[in-house]
Amino acid sequence: MVLVVATSQANLFAARYQMATSLGFHIMLAAAGVAFPFITLLAHRRGLRHKDRDALRLAKRWSKVMAVLFAVGAVSGTIISFEMGMLWPGMMGPFGDVIGLPFALEGVAFFVEAIFIAIYLYGWNRLPARTHYRTLYPIVVSGFVGSFFIVSANAWMNSPAGFTLTAGEVTNIDPWAAMLNSATGVQYVHMLLAAYMLTGFTIAGVYAVGRLKGRTDRLHRLGFIIPFVVASIAAPLQVVVGDVASRRLIEAQPAKFAAMELLPETIAGAPMTLGGLLVDGEVRGAIEIPGLASFLATRDFGAVVPGLDAVPADERPPANIVHWSFQLMVALGTGLLALSAWFAFIWWRKRDVPQGVWFWRFASLAGIGAITALEAGWVTTEVGRQPWIVQGVVRTADAVTAAEGIVVTAAAITGLYLVLGVATLAVLRRMSRRFAAGEDVATPYGPEVAP
């Protein structure tokens, strides 16, 4: 049964634009909020265990950056929490009791993380060394837990569970079943690994730029290696999880899979389509690899794979957008995996970082690549579900608010995020210059080193 709540086509584009802008901005900060504390923990742990002053200096510097990103993320996350109710009453109204639990639990995780970030920042040279280091653990755990709750809410939109629709009324509500729906596990791990790739490659990219500018000191070397290794470990794991996630779509969201692979018709031995556009029901300008889409989906080159014709025309997502965003994500992910393999091979042979300038040029761009891949993956997930806001239950057009002024709020949100983005980059740039100039690098837990 499909729940029809309200229709306001005039607001649909503005609401979707506003939500996409908010999520696109926030997801980068959310990823950093999950992974940055763990990378900082690794540096801090090395500093204490090996009495490594450079590692402790990195941890202290990173803690300041982490705090800035957390503060900005708190603003954008709060905006999204209001937008969910204001823009989409057709979903949050009838289903608030179904999906409200993970939002509430994420709020608890958020406050725990905020409290311990404050303690960690204040604790430098004020708390005993081991006690101070251990305050990182609640931050890391809160990031894991909080991201699980938020991703479970999005997974529910892709795989709704925990309720029954009876004559248009939501009954038999089970919030735990809703939160632990069939999509939660794989979607959470996929997002978690993406967060580690984005954060690790972005931090490492900053130090790669420093290397290109001639900064070859141990601090820059260590600042590159720690986050790059974390991201490099996540990269091959992401390939495995991404494969599992894609294969799951054959049964759960066949229209999304067909759009990703640009399959207009149900076919045996479905080809993998590289590039191309779907025009008037035909794929044009593409390179096709026979049977590969069937193999990736079922491990059988001749298997039948449902195409877009398997669902009614008014339930098909915009295939070209989904296809190209998916291909961009895969292409960038493959490039990052290759860069990780390059580093691993050189390290295995020489126990040192690569020396060639091209490695460092690519490494300096890895963060941008990881951010773009994450955004492209998010587009694939969200646009690929259209026209549903809750898969098979509520259409996006039926969930949007009928209130006036959404165009104005969309413009205001765009302006706000532009200001936030520019201000954040300016603050981080100023911090980077101070660090490069040698300011605020006193060795924690010990005396200054004589020049």
QUITA-V819721 format. One record per pair of residues at least 12 apart in sequence whose C-alpha atoms are under 6 Angstrom apart, sorted by sequence separation. I is the first residue (numbers start at 0). J is the second residue. If there is no record, write none. Layout:
{{I/J} {I/J}}
//
This chain:
{{42/54} {43/55} {161/173} {273/285} {161/174} {206/219} {273/286} {272/286} {43/58} {161/176} {272/287} {42/58} {161/177} {271/287} {160/177} {206/223} {270/287} {271/288} {270/288} {39/58} {270/289} {160/180} {203/223} {270/290} {271/291} {269/290} {270/291} {271/292} {268/290} {270/292} {203/226} {269/292} {158/182} {203/227} {269/293} {268/293} {112/138} {151/178} {199/226} {200/227} {154/182} {199/227} {112/141} {154/183} {200/230} {199/230} {151/183} {268/300} {108/141} {268/301} {196/230} {267/301} {268/302} {195/230} {267/302} {267/303} {108/145} {150/187} {266/303} {266/304} {265/304} {105/145} {265/305} {192/233} {265/306} {331/372} {264/306} {105/148} {263/306} {264/307} {276/319} {28/72} {262/306} {263/307} {264/308} {328/372} {101/148} {328/375} {328/376} {257/306} {25/75} {246/296} {257/307} {189/240} {324/375} {254/307} {325/379} {324/379} {321/379} {258/318} {259/321} {321/383} {258/321} {259/322} {258/322} {316/383} {316/385} {314/386} {97/172} {97/174} {4/89} {37/139} {234/336} {36/139} {231/339} {33/142} {255/383} {207/359} {208/363} {207/363} {204/362} {204/363} {34/195} {204/366} {30/194} {2/167} {53/218} {200/365} {201/366} {200/366} {31/198} {197/369} {197/370} {156/389} {157/390} {156/390} {90/398} {89/398} {87/398} {87/399} {88/400} {86/399} {87/400} {86/400} {124/444} {56/440} {2/392} {6/396} {1/392} {2/393} {6/397} {5/397} {17/409} {4/397} {13/406} {3/397} {7/401}}
//
